[in-house]
Amino acid sequence: MPSSLRDWFEPLLETADLTCVGVNGRLLIDCGEQAVVVDFQQRKVYPWNNEEWEYRFQVDPALIESSIIRHVEDWVNDLFLSCRFKAERKGPYNEYIYIFFKGLTPERIQYIEGYYAEQTPEHQFWESNGYRIQRRCPHLKADLTRFGKIEDGILTCTMHGWQFELATGKCLTSDDRKLFTQRLDKDGKPTGEEQQQEWVKPP
């Protein structure tokens, strides 16, 4: 069980910057002899060796094994709402824990991270190839600093293959989406007509 959860969760934790900051602690999944730690600080999953924890779920190991076998993407609606577990915490309720377990695929965790990023303006943009660019893909909020690839003036979101023209922000994959871009001068200041683009918060 520990190795299966490690192989599943660690790639998600690696891209879940805001979720990991929000949890900022260790979660013990207590299945008796097969207790596992999900460490949001170190972004690691490992067998429990009596480390201190901030959150604990006590769950029948058969239920965890079933979730692994079925690769359940949303443990909140599949496992937690069934009330077949016990929860304990040291400190206040932390919604980041439960929301993480609603997003157990790369696509879902990126959507969640995108939602958090939109609540904090400093996370909305990044700069590359002489442009200031909307950080989250207009399609499903993938983090373009991780999944964006720029070649010949075209940005491709490698999560789902959507493409955008940097000079105009035009989406080459769909007519109803646009990427916010601004051309920057050598001092990093916006220049040209791109300054007239209006930033619209994604729905």
Summary of the structure (lengths in Angstrom):
residues: 203
radius of gyration: 20.0
end to end distance: 37.8
largest distance: 63.2
contacts: 599
relative contact order: 0.11
helix: 35%
strand: 26%
